[in-house]
Amino acid sequence: MLPLLGQNKSNIIYLISGPIGVGKSTTSKNIAQIIENCVLIEGDNILHMFDCDSETSWEDRLSLTWENILTLTKNFIQHDFNVVIDFVVEDELEWFCKQITDLQVILKYIVLRADKEKLIERIHARGDNDSLDRSLFLLNKLESSPSNKPFLYDTTLKHTAEIVDEIINDNGFIIKM
């Protein structure tokens, strides 16, 4: 059995949320490249493992995706990796925090947001017009959630390097567990 290396040191989990088109993937990839000994978990890749014709309900697919994100996160932390999670967090934050209380980690939670007009512009630019309504719905939902207020980060007028630098160096995104 491999030793649980992460038990004596605080590793960091970066949980990057936000609506479609806000820059979650780009930001997450850049953080994972900069942070030493780091892995990137892309929740959409896990979610897309389900067959498009699957009879599994959306709720069950989402729940299983989060369970798999959690399992991967714990495994990487126990082997002394830092973890960046790129996935929309709608109602799962409290559950996720409870699941990792046994780990000695620092959890940085960031909800990326952008002005509605900027999101529309970004989604049109990438040719993903089918995602526009979902993105605007998520923007509204994430911004109006009281638990997200302290963790909102506006990307509207910022470049990726600036966003990444502020996320890595700002302790305001740390969730007290």
Number of C-alpha atoms within 10 A of each C-alpha: 3 6 9 13 13 20 16 12 12 16 22 20 22 24 22 22 26 26 28 26 25 25 22 24 19 14 23 24 18 18 24 20 14 12 15 10 12 20 21 20 22 17 17 14 12 16 19 11 10 13 9 8 6 9 10 12 9 11 9 11 18 17 14 14 21 20 14 16 21 18 14 15 22 19 14 19 26 20 15 21 22 24 26 26 24 24 24 20 20 14 11 12 14 9 10 15 15 10 14 16 10 10 16 16 19 16 20 21 23 23 25 26 26 22 15 14 10 16 23 21 14 19 18 15 11 9 10 13 14 10 15 19 12 12 21 19 12 19 22 13 14 24 18 11 11 9 13 19 12 14 19 19 18 14 19 16 8 10 11 15 12 11 18 19 14 14 20 14 9 11 10 13 21 18 14 8 10
